[in-house]
Amino acid sequence: MLAENLARVHERIAQACQRCGRDPASVTLICVTKGVPADTVGELIRLGVRDIGENRVQEAREKIQAVAASQVRWHLIGHLQRNKAKDALALFAMIHSVDSAALAQELQRHAAAQDRTVDVLVQVNVSGEATKSGCAISEAAGLARHVMGLGHLKLRGLMAIPPLTEDPEQARPHFRKLRALRDELSPELKLSIGMSGDFEVAIEEGADFIRIGTAIVGPRETGH
């Protein structure tokens, strides 16, 4: 099942890229494995998955230790509490969910102590939903510029989660808002947008990272 699902997602990525004149190689597929056992993660790696997304630090730690795959890049895509910043730095190649200056400063502090630089994205609450993490869209540019000024954080882009909807087209205006903000800051920044229900629309709107769980691993508690 995993191999077939993965092949189908790659096919859909290629078709979406063809529609908007993009190279499929410009889209990084992050397989989201929240709620997925370590042996399944190991199978995904054997199938060629090289970017894996997790929502929680503790769950990620257990899987990273279990699969011990040095060729995999692990992405933190869930909300990060400041008291878990040091742990997150030890586990993840990229943190997609920096949503406050306080969290950025905490990551900076620990990264400086380790004399390393960490790739991060600023998470933006493009819909304004109270239940969503992310900084307000009115504060996003300021936060992004703050992160750019921190010597041990490398701002790689912006991340957003649109409202959950049956119609993927309803996500398009939210993706466009984030893209406009990115263009204002720097066209070099990446967009982390698109999940199982809307990733084709996200690709059409410029997604560089798509975060796919259910479409690959099935209807588990992936959250993406």
HUJONOR-V57490 format. One record per pair of residues at least 6 apart in sequence whose C-alpha atoms are under 6 Angstrom apart, sorted by the first residue. I is the first residue (numbers start at 1). J is the second residue. D is the distance in Angstrom with one decimal. If there is no record, write none. Layout:
<<I	J	D> <I	J	D>>
This chain:
<<5	216	5.0> <6	216	5.5> <14	24	5.4> <16	200	5.5> <17	24	5.8> <20	204	5.8> <27	208	4.8> <27	209	5.8> <28	209	4.8> <29	210	5.3> <30	51	4.8> <30	52	5.2> <30	53	5.9> <30	210	5.9> <30	211	4.8> <31	52	4.8> <31	53	5.8> <31	212	5.1> <31	213	5.7> <32	52	5.8> <32	53	4.4> <32	54	6.0> <32	212	5.5> <32	213	4.4> <33	54	5.9> <34	54	5.5> <34	222	4.6> <35	221	5.3> <35	222	5.8> <38	63	5.3> <42	67	5.9> <50	72	4.7> <51	72	5.8> <51	73	4.9> <51	74	5.9> <52	74	5.0> <52	75	6.0> <53	74	5.9> <53	75	4.6> <53	76	5.8> <54	60	6.0> <54	76	5.3> <54	77	5.9> <55	76	5.9> <55	77	5.3> <55	78	3.9> <73	93	5.7> <74	92	4.9> <74	93	5.5> <75	92	5.5> <75	94	5.0> <75	95	5.9> <76	95	4.8> <76	96	5.9> <77	96	5.1> <77	97	5.9> <79	97	5.9> <82	103	5.5> <85	107	5.7> <86	110	5.9> <94	119	4.9> <94	120	5.5> <95	120	4.7> <96	120	5.7> <96	121	4.5> <97	122	5.9> <97	123	4.9> <98	122	4.7> <98	123	5.6> <99	122	5.8> <99	123	5.2> <99	134	4.8> <99	135	5.0> <108	152	5.5> <111	152	5.9> <112	152	6.0> <117	152	4.4> <117	153	5.4> <118	153	5.1> <118	154	5.9> <119	154	4.8> <120	155	5.2> <120	156	5.8> <121	155	5.8> <121	156	5.5> <121	157	4.7> <121	158	5.0> <122	158	4.8> <122	159	6.0> <123	134	4.7> <123	158	5.8> <123	159	4.5> <123	160	5.6> <124	134	4.4> <124	135	4.9> <124	137	5.9> <124	160	5.3> <125	134	4.5> <125	135	5.5> <125	136	5.4> <126	137	5.9> <126	174	5.9> <148	155	5.9> <156	189	5.5> <156	190	6.0> <157	189	4.4> <157	190	4.2> <157	191	5.7> <158	191	5.2> <159	191	6.0> <159	192	4.5> <160	193	5.8> <162	171	5.8> <168	198	4.7> <190	208	5.7> <191	207	5.1> <191	208	5.2> <192	207	6.0> <192	209	4.5> <193	202	6.0> <193	207	5.6> <193	210	5.6> <194	202	4.9> <194	210	4.9> <195	211	5.0> <195	212	5.0> <195	224	5.6> <196	212	5.0> <196	215	5.4> <213	222	5.7> <213	224	5.2>>
